[in-house]
Amino acid sequence: MRSSRLRILSRRAVAIVAVLLLIVAGSFAGSVAESADNTVRLTVDYGDGISKTINGLVWANGYTVLDVLKEATGRPHGISFSFTGTDDAAMLTKIDDVANQGGGAGRKNWQYWVNGAYGNRSFATFALQAQDDIVWRFTTEQGQ
């Protein structure tokens, strides 16, 4: 009698542990998927055949292209960058050791695209969405 009662209790304990493991695994998988959804990707194209892509950069509501650049500086093999101005007047001047060349025909400068669309306003005010793909390219006017 005692032995059969122990077997029943053991089966119940195993079933309870199995259910708890499934619950924990399900919530872990959900949090991993949720955190992967709250990221963006940054690609830096140096204009000389070399580019660098940084996946899984943290995104939060209200983040701008500038915020993502700041996130990328803290990554192993990340980037460094410089800019002037603030808000609508902010202008990127340098990524890593590649600086803008200024105005004039054939001169290259840093320009950005989000999801394939040319950045039509200051990178400091361009609001991003989760899963956006940001590309900074060292190129002539709008990549021409």
Secondary structure, 3 states (H helix, E strand, C coil): CHHHHHHHHHHHHHHHHHHHHHHHHHHHHHHHHHHHHCEEEEEEECCCCCEEEEEEEECCCCCEHHHHHHHHHCCCCCCCEEEECCHHHCEEEEECCEECCCCCCCCCEEEEEECCEECCCCCCCCECCCCCEEEEEEECHHHC
